Amino acid sequence: MTEEEYEKYNPYCPICEACGEDGCCSAMSCQQHPDGKYCQSYLRDLRMAYIMEKRFYEKIYDNLPEDLKKEYDEIWDREYDLIYKPYMKTKVYSAFPGVGKTTYFNNTDRNVLDSDSSKFDKKNFPTNYIEHIERNIEDPKVDKILVSSHKDVRDALVKKGIPFVLVYPDRSLKDEYIKRYKNRGNNDAFVELLEKNWDMWMDEMDGMNPQEGQSLYKVKLGPGQYLTDVID
């Protein structure tokens, strides 16, 4: 580098002002701007962080002691709010049958939409349902939208890039949930449908992953837990 080039040299990105040094400026400051100096290296850092989080949940999380799980979940919740709340005021919860959507809806003081998928025209489902969700996400008066956990809905949310929280029970709670369905008055056909497909649907939800660069968060309920226990 010549003396003239050295005098003109500026190590800082003109967009985010990061210096690009490994271990110095965080990739979190990167705006992925076309004129950014270090966007590609920071994108690799973010991809690495994404992969490591995925591997952590696949291999480690379930084996942690309960106190460490709780501490991790609390930290995760705080960071989630810091990152996503400024961009998405309305949260979408895809909740499995029997987790207590209606109970939460009837008892919260927040402005919540309980979007019952059965009330939408099946000929245009889930397109009409997703359009309903998209419209209400943009409404600043709506705090939360409770939506179906039907596979078509979940896949459409992922395809549309709509961040959501998937709330569903642990696989071992089949008997507890069958009892819930019967206690709330679901007909025999509904109960039989859940009994027959329980393991398949748990497999689908356990194995569900977001597309690259998108967000999907899962909350698995334990014995006796309801949506009101995991939602603010």
Residue frames relative to the residue before (quaternion, step in Angstrom):
aa qw qx qy qz dx dy dz
M 1.0000 0.0000 0.0000 0.0000 0.00 0.00 0.00
T 0.3967 -0.7203 0.5183 0.2348 3.58 -0.81 1.02
E 0.6634 -0.4955 0.3667 0.4240 3.58 -1.28 0.30
E 0.6439 0.5174 -0.3213 0.4631 3.59 1.02 -0.79
E 0.6571 0.4979 -0.3079 0.4749 3.59 0.98 -0.85
Y 0.6291 0.5448 -0.3276 0.4473 3.55 1.07 -0.81
E 0.6611 0.5114 -0.3056 0.4560 3.58 0.97 -0.86
K 0.7032 0.4484 -0.2631 0.4851 3.59 1.07 -0.68
Y 0.5393 0.6624 -0.3942 0.3391 3.55 1.22 -0.46
N 0.0101 -0.7747 0.6320 -0.0177 3.56 -0.96 0.94
P 0.3217 -0.7945 0.4795 0.1880 3.63 -0.44 1.12
Y 0.6349 0.5721 -0.3229 0.4066 3.57 1.25 -0.30
C 0.5159 -0.6355 0.4860 0.3062 3.54 -1.06 0.83
P 0.4507 -0.7098 0.4660 0.2754 3.63 -0.84 0.89
I 0.6651 0.5046 -0.3022 0.4600 3.59 1.23 -0.29
C 0.8318 0.1593 -0.0556 0.5288 3.59 0.60 -1.12
E 0.4099 -0.7510 0.4227 0.2989 3.58 1.38 -0.10
A 0.3864 0.6931 -0.5079 0.3352 3.59 1.17 0.45
C 0.4443 -0.7140 0.4782 0.2534 3.56 -1.17 0.58
G 0.4655 -0.7203 0.4219 0.2940 3.58 1.21 -0.24
E 0.4920 0.6604 -0.4374 0.3613 3.59 1.26 0.01
D 0.5178 -0.6408 0.4642 0.3253 3.59 -0.94 0.85
G 0.8358 0.1869 -0.1534 0.4930 3.54 -0.91 0.95
C 0.6202 0.5315 -0.3549 0.4548 3.59 1.24 0.07
C 0.8170 0.1217 -0.0452 0.5618 3.57 0.15 -1.25
S 0.4433 -0.7283 0.4650 0.2382 3.54 -0.78 1.06
A 0.5449 -0.6053 0.4760 0.3318 3.55 -1.19 0.64
M 0.5438 0.6432 -0.3948 0.3670 3.59 1.20 -0.39
S 0.6416 0.5274 -0.3298 0.4488 3.60 1.20 -0.41
C 0.5434 0.6579 -0.3866 0.3499 3.58 1.24 -0.40
Q 0.2589 -0.7798 0.5562 0.1249 3.57 -0.97 0.93
Q 0.3628 -0.7469 0.4775 0.2872 3.58 1.31 0.04
H 0.2383 0.7914 -0.5124 0.2331 3.52 0.95 1.01
P 0.5804 -0.6112 0.3986 0.3614 3.64 -0.97 0.74
D 0.7319 0.4022 -0.2316 0.4989 3.59 1.13 -0.60
G 0.4300 0.7101 -0.4617 0.3125 3.59 1.23 0.17
K 0.4824 -0.7012 0.4541 0.2635 3.56 -1.09 0.72
Y 0.8208 0.2637 -0.0879 0.4990 3.56 0.96 -0.85
C 0.2732 0.8221 -0.4766 0.1496 3.58 1.26 0.25
Q 0.6762 0.5088 -0.3143 0.4301 3.60 0.87 -0.88
S 0.6649 0.4821 -0.3173 0.4742 3.60 0.96 -0.79
Y 0.6565 0.4946 -0.3181 0.4724 3.59 1.03 -0.74
L 0.6082 0.5448 -0.3554 0.4549 3.58 1.06 -0.66
R 0.6213 0.5221 -0.3380 0.4767 3.59 1.05 -0.70
D 0.6300 0.5317 -0.3303 0.4596 3.59 1.02 -0.80
L 0.6750 0.4921 -0.2929 0.4653 3.57 0.93 -0.92
R 0.6312 0.5206 -0.3298 0.4709 3.58 1.05 -0.74
M 0.6281 0.5329 -0.3268 0.4633 3.56 1.03 -0.81
A 0.6556 0.5080 -0.3065 0.4672 3.57 0.95 -0.89
Y 0.6375 0.5273 -0.3202 0.4615 3.58 1.02 -0.80
I 0.6704 0.4972 -0.2989 0.4626 3.58 0.89 -0.95
M 0.6673 0.5077 -0.3070 0.4502 3.58 0.94 -0.87
E 0.6283 0.5136 -0.3431 0.4730 3.59 1.04 -0.70
K 0.6362 0.5299 -0.3208 0.4598 3.58 0.99 -0.84
R 0.6773 0.4795 -0.2909 0.4761 3.60 0.91 -0.90
F 0.6012 0.5678 -0.3491 0.4407 3.57 1.08 -0.74
Y 0.6967 0.4568 -0.2758 0.4795 3.59 0.89 -0.93
E 0.6595 0.5198 -0.3106 0.4455 3.57 1.04 -0.72
K 0.8291 0.2989 -0.0949 0.4628 3.57 0.85 -1.01
I 0.8122 0.3383 -0.1238 0.4588 3.58 0.98 -0.78
Y 0.6360 0.6107 -0.3517 0.3144 3.57 0.77 -1.09
D 0.7083 0.4794 -0.2777 0.4374 3.61 0.76 -1.01
N 0.6820 0.4797 -0.2855 0.4726 3.61 1.21 -0.38
L 0.4867 0.6666 -0.4346 0.3605 3.59 1.26 -0.02
P 0.5432 -0.5654 0.4900 0.3809 3.61 -1.18 0.48
E 0.6377 -0.5764 0.3483 0.3740 3.58 -1.09 0.68
D 0.6445 0.5273 -0.3452 0.4329 3.61 0.98 -0.72
L 0.6578 0.4878 -0.3109 0.4825 3.59 1.07 -0.70
K 0.5962 0.5497 -0.3561 0.4643 3.58 1.09 -0.69
K 0.6662 0.5103 -0.2991 0.4543 3.56 0.90 -0.98
E 0.6587 0.5056 -0.3087 0.4638 3.58 0.94 -0.90
Y 0.6520 0.5127 -0.3123 0.4632 3.57 0.96 -0.89
D 0.6615 0.5176 -0.3056 0.4485 3.58 0.91 -0.95
E 0.6438 0.5177 -0.3227 0.4619 3.60 1.01 -0.77
I 0.6468 0.4995 -0.3128 0.4840 3.58 1.00 -0.83
W 0.6377 0.5386 -0.3184 0.4492 3.56 0.96 -0.92
D 0.6581 0.5176 -0.3084 0.4516 3.59 0.91 -0.92
R 0.6551 0.5117 -0.3165 0.4569 3.58 0.94 -0.85
E 0.6858 0.4797 -0.2856 0.4670 3.57 0.89 -0.94
Y 0.6039 0.5592 -0.3499 0.4475 3.57 1.06 -0.77
D 0.6694 0.5022 -0.2971 0.4599 3.57 0.90 -0.95
L 0.6589 0.5185 -0.3167 0.4436 3.58 0.96 -0.85
I 0.7286 0.4439 -0.2414 0.4624 3.57 0.96 -0.88
Y 0.8124 0.3429 -0.1540 0.4458 3.57 0.76 -1.04
K 0.5817 0.6206 -0.3898 0.3528 3.60 1.00 -0.64
P 0.6533 0.5152 -0.3530 0.4280 3.65 0.90 -0.73
Y 0.7409 0.4102 -0.2207 0.4838 3.59 1.15 -0.56
M 0.7978 0.1624 -0.0781 0.5754 3.56 1.08 -0.60
K 0.2190 -0.8076 0.5385 0.0998 3.53 -0.15 1.30
T 0.7401 0.3687 -0.2030 0.5246 3.56 1.05 -0.77
K 0.2117 -0.7815 0.5771 0.1068 3.57 -0.78 1.04
V 0.2494 -0.7576 0.5898 0.1262 3.54 -1.09 0.83
Y 0.0864 -0.7893 0.6077 0.0154 3.57 -0.83 1.05
S 0.1689 -0.7558 0.6280 0.0765 3.54 -0.71 1.14
A 0.0147 -0.8635 0.4988 -0.0726 3.55 -0.15 1.33
F 0.4794 -0.6860 0.4858 0.2521 3.53 -0.91 1.04
P 0.6136 -0.5605 0.3977 0.3888 3.63 -1.09 0.60
G 0.8040 0.3092 -0.2265 0.4546 3.54 -0.96 0.88
V 0.5437 0.6291 -0.4143 0.3701 3.62 1.22 -0.03
G 0.6006 -0.6106 0.3419 0.3868 3.59 1.27 -0.18
K 0.1677 0.8048 -0.5487 0.1521 3.61 0.98 0.79
T 0.6971 0.4848 -0.2791 0.4486 3.57 0.80 -1.04
T 0.6341 0.5283 -0.3307 0.4577 3.59 0.99 -0.81
Y 0.6537 0.4945 -0.3159 0.4779 3.58 0.93 -0.87
F 0.6517 0.5350 -0.3094 0.4396 3.58 0.89 -0.96
N 0.7195 0.4633 -0.2502 0.4528 3.58 0.92 -0.91
N 0.7691 0.3857 -0.1873 0.4740 3.60 1.18 -0.43
T 0.5920 0.5843 -0.3806 0.4039 3.60 1.18 -0.21
D 0.3772 -0.7040 0.5483 0.2480 3.54 -1.22 0.49
R 0.5237 0.6157 -0.4155 0.4171 3.58 1.29 0.17
N 0.5161 -0.6163 0.4889 0.3387 3.55 -1.28 0.36
V 0.0802 0.8275 -0.5375 0.1411 3.55 -0.08 1.36
L 0.2337 -0.7426 0.6092 0.1511 3.56 -1.09 0.78
D 0.1676 -0.7484 0.6344 0.0971 3.57 -0.86 1.00
S 0.1078 -0.8516 0.5128 0.0144 3.55 0.07 1.35
D 0.1706 -0.8159 0.5503 0.0478 3.54 -0.05 1.36
S 0.3654 -0.7747 0.4746 0.2028 3.59 -0.39 1.23
S 0.5906 0.6006 -0.3678 0.3940 3.61 1.15 -0.54
K 0.6544 0.5245 -0.3079 0.4492 3.59 1.22 -0.38
F 0.6154 0.5428 -0.3451 0.4555 3.59 1.27 0.03
D 0.5936 -0.5952 0.4176 0.3449 3.55 -1.10 0.79
K 0.4015 -0.7566 0.4693 0.2147 3.58 -0.58 1.17
K 0.5685 0.6129 -0.3863 0.3897 3.60 1.17 -0.46
N 0.7832 0.2605 -0.1342 0.5484 3.58 1.13 -0.65
F 0.4423 0.6939 -0.4429 0.3560 3.54 1.22 0.56
P 0.6143 -0.1701 -0.7686 -0.0533 1.67 -1.97 1.53
T 0.3235 0.7772 -0.4972 0.2102 3.62 1.25 0.15
N 0.6908 0.4756 -0.2881 0.4621 3.58 0.85 -0.96
Y 0.6272 0.5435 -0.3214 0.4560 3.56 1.12 -0.69
I 0.6666 0.4887 -0.2908 0.4820 3.58 0.96 -0.89
E 0.6209 0.5327 -0.3416 0.4626 3.59 1.03 -0.72
H 0.6169 0.5361 -0.3250 0.4758 3.57 1.08 -0.76
I 0.6593 0.5002 -0.3032 0.4724 3.58 0.94 -0.88
E 0.6632 0.5163 -0.3071 0.4464 3.59 0.88 -0.94
R 0.6411 0.5250 -0.3281 0.4536 3.60 0.96 -0.82
N 0.7403 0.4403 -0.2387 0.4484 3.54 0.84 -0.96
I 0.5303 0.5993 -0.4117 0.4361 3.60 1.21 -0.36
E 0.6941 0.4826 -0.2659 0.4633 3.56 1.06 -0.77
D 0.5709 0.5913 -0.3837 0.4210 3.60 1.23 -0.20
P 0.3586 -0.7691 0.4834 0.2150 3.63 -0.46 1.14
K 0.6169 0.5626 -0.3459 0.4280 3.59 1.22 -0.31
V 0.6535 0.5116 -0.3047 0.4673 3.58 1.24 -0.40
D 0.2831 -0.7799 0.5392 0.1448 3.59 -0.72 1.09
K 0.8142 -0.0106 0.0743 0.5757 3.56 0.88 -0.99
I 0.1569 -0.7474 0.6361 0.1100 3.52 -1.26 0.58
L 0.1978 -0.7673 0.6023 0.0970 3.56 -0.74 1.10
V 0.0109 -0.8316 0.5530 -0.0501 3.57 -0.56 1.15
S 0.6885 -0.4857 0.3682 0.3931 3.51 -1.38 0.25
S 0.3498 -0.7088 0.5666 0.2330 3.56 -1.24 0.50
H 0.2867 0.7717 -0.5155 0.2379 3.59 1.24 0.32
K 0.5916 -0.6176 0.3845 0.3475 3.58 -0.93 0.88
D 0.6366 0.5313 -0.3363 0.4464 3.61 0.95 -0.81
V 0.6515 0.5044 -0.3098 0.4745 3.58 1.05 -0.78
R 0.6673 0.5028 -0.3108 0.4530 3.59 0.86 -0.93
D 0.6611 0.5067 -0.3074 0.4601 3.56 0.92 -0.88
A 0.6569 0.5100 -0.3068 0.4628 3.58 1.03 -0.81
L 0.6195 0.5348 -0.3399 0.4633 3.60 1.05 -0.73
V 0.6532 0.4998 -0.3043 0.4805 3.56 0.98 -0.88
K 0.6597 0.5214 -0.3078 0.4452 3.59 0.89 -0.94
K 0.7062 0.4522 -0.2482 0.4849 3.56 1.05 -0.83
G 0.4425 -0.7123 0.4450 0.3143 3.58 1.25 -0.19
I 0.4036 0.7028 -0.4825 0.3323 3.58 1.15 0.61
P 0.3531 -0.7374 0.5267 0.2327 3.63 -0.53 1.07
F 0.1022 0.8002 -0.5864 0.0729 3.57 -0.98 0.79
V 0.3791 -0.6854 0.5743 0.2380 3.51 -1.34 0.36
L 0.2204 -0.7690 0.5892 0.1138 3.58 -0.75 1.06
V 0.0691 -0.8025 0.5926 -0.0070 3.58 -0.59 1.19
Y 0.2049 0.7814 -0.5602 0.1833 3.58 -0.59 1.13
P 0.5693 -0.6363 0.4035 0.3289 3.59 -1.16 0.49
D 0.5873 -0.5220 0.4744 0.3969 3.50 -1.32 0.28
R 0.6279 -0.5818 0.3737 0.3572 3.55 -1.05 0.81
S 0.6586 0.5571 -0.3045 0.4038 3.59 1.03 -0.80
L 0.6501 0.5660 -0.2992 0.4093 3.61 1.26 -0.31
K 0.2342 0.8121 -0.5100 0.1597 3.58 1.19 0.41
D 0.6814 0.4901 -0.3049 0.4500 3.61 0.78 -0.96
E 0.6362 0.5322 -0.3299 0.4508 3.59 0.99 -0.82
Y 0.7058 0.4629 -0.2719 0.4623 3.58 0.92 -0.88
I 0.5925 0.5384 -0.3695 0.4717 3.59 1.08 -0.61
K 0.6355 0.5172 -0.3179 0.4771 3.58 1.04 -0.78
R 0.6240 0.5383 -0.3343 0.4572 3.59 1.00 -0.78
Y 0.6628 0.5103 -0.3120 0.4505 3.57 0.91 -0.92
K 0.6692 0.4931 -0.2998 0.4682 3.55 0.93 -0.87
N 0.6680 0.5187 -0.3005 0.4410 3.59 0.97 -0.87
R 0.7195 0.4214 -0.2619 0.4859 3.58 1.06 -0.63
G 0.6116 -0.6348 0.3114 0.3549 3.55 1.30 0.18
N 0.3278 0.7361 -0.5291 0.2659 3.60 1.11 0.44
N 0.5130 -0.6650 0.4472 0.3077 3.59 -1.03 0.78
D 0.7095 -0.4829 0.3148 0.4053 3.55 -1.31 0.35
A 0.6284 0.5513 -0.3401 0.4308 3.59 1.02 -0.79
F 0.6491 0.5105 -0.3150 0.4678 3.58 0.99 -0.83
V 0.6654 0.5062 -0.3034 0.4571 3.57 0.88 -0.95
E 0.6607 0.5059 -0.3047 0.4633 3.59 0.94 -0.87
L 0.6171 0.5507 -0.3357 0.4509 3.58 1.07 -0.78
L 0.6798 0.4760 -0.2859 0.4791 3.57 0.95 -0.90
E 0.6349 0.5309 -0.3309 0.4533 3.59 0.98 -0.80
K 0.6948 0.4992 -0.2702 0.4417 3.55 0.89 -0.98
N 0.8011 0.3310 -0.1416 0.4780 3.59 0.91 -0.94
W 0.3277 0.7985 -0.4686 0.1881 3.59 1.29 -0.05
D 0.7275 0.4396 -0.2590 0.4588 3.60 0.62 -1.10
M 0.6380 0.5261 -0.3326 0.4533 3.58 0.98 -0.78
W 0.6870 0.4742 -0.2885 0.4689 3.58 0.91 -0.89
M 0.6177 0.5213 -0.3494 0.4738 3.59 1.07 -0.64
D 0.6171 0.5407 -0.3351 0.4632 3.59 1.03 -0.80
E 0.6563 0.5260 -0.3061 0.4459 3.58 0.92 -0.96
M 0.7165 0.4489 -0.2609 0.4659 3.57 0.84 -0.96
D 0.6253 0.5271 -0.3397 0.4645 3.59 1.03 -0.74
G 0.7540 0.4112 -0.2073 0.4684 3.56 0.98 -0.84
M 0.4925 0.6866 -0.4239 0.3260 3.57 1.26 -0.07
N 0.0123 -0.7918 0.6100 -0.0282 3.56 -0.93 0.96
P 0.5096 -0.6469 0.4645 0.3255 3.60 -1.11 0.59
Q 0.5592 -0.5378 0.4830 0.4060 3.52 -1.28 0.21
E 0.6687 -0.5146 0.3441 0.4120 3.58 -1.18 0.50
G 0.8141 0.2352 -0.2015 0.4913 3.53 -0.88 1.00
Q 0.6526 0.4866 -0.3223 0.4831 3.60 1.26 -0.03
S 0.4214 -0.7192 0.5094 0.2139 3.53 -1.32 0.30
L 0.0972 0.7482 -0.6525 0.0698 3.53 -1.03 0.89
Y 0.0457 -0.8044 0.5923 -0.0035 3.56 -0.73 1.04
K 0.2013 -0.7957 0.5667 0.0719 3.53 -0.96 0.94
V 0.0747 -0.7490 0.6567 0.0465 3.52 -1.14 0.80
K 0.1297 -0.8005 0.5834 0.0441 3.56 -0.55 1.18
L 0.3190 -0.7824 0.5110 0.1580 3.56 -0.61 1.19
G 0.3435 -0.7298 0.5600 0.1893 3.53 -1.16 0.75
P 0.7624 -0.3506 0.2582 0.4788 3.60 -1.28 -0.11
G 0.8479 0.1671 -0.1337 0.4850 3.57 -0.93 0.92
Q 0.5644 0.6106 -0.3927 0.3929 3.58 1.22 0.01
Y 0.1391 -0.7659 0.6242 0.0669 3.52 -1.26 0.63
L 0.7250 -0.4210 0.3199 0.4414 3.52 -1.34 0.14
T 0.6272 0.5599 -0.3323 0.4275 3.59 1.01 -0.77
D 0.6399 0.5371 -0.3312 0.4386 3.61 1.17 -0.43
V 0.7892 0.3262 -0.1495 0.4984 3.60 1.15 -0.49
I 0.6755 0.4404 -0.2767 0.5225 3.58 1.29 0.03
D 0.3976 -0.7347 0.4933 0.2424 3.57 -0.94 0.85
